[in-house]
Amino acid sequence: GLSNVDIYHSKGDALKELNRFDEALACYNLAFEFDVPDTGLLISKGIVMWNLKRFDEAIECYDLSLEKDPDSLLANLHKGDALYDLQQHQKAIDYYDKAI
């Protein structure tokens, strides 16, 4: 069956889609309390951080995901987006290239 991690992750994703980013973040943080976060949860939290304009924290989430899966298309793509928004355009291009 589903674990509490899965349920909080899914609820956070639903809240994220409703642009209720603070509530989504709270769900993701609760999921982290139950287990070591998987790459999907880390990416989801990073996307919420990005939407909250907390780009450095988004990058931290993507970096943790990339430690587990260096070839992750989504982690590389979203890290590129966060770097772009931090005006680090060459670094952004490097991560976009990894996503291709």
Secondary structure, 3 states (H helix, E strand, C coil): CCCHHHHHHHHHHHHHHCCCHHHHHHHHHHHHHHCCCCHHHHHHHHHHHHHCCCHHHHHHHHHHHHHHCCCCHHHHHHHHHHHHHCCCHHHHHHHHHHHC
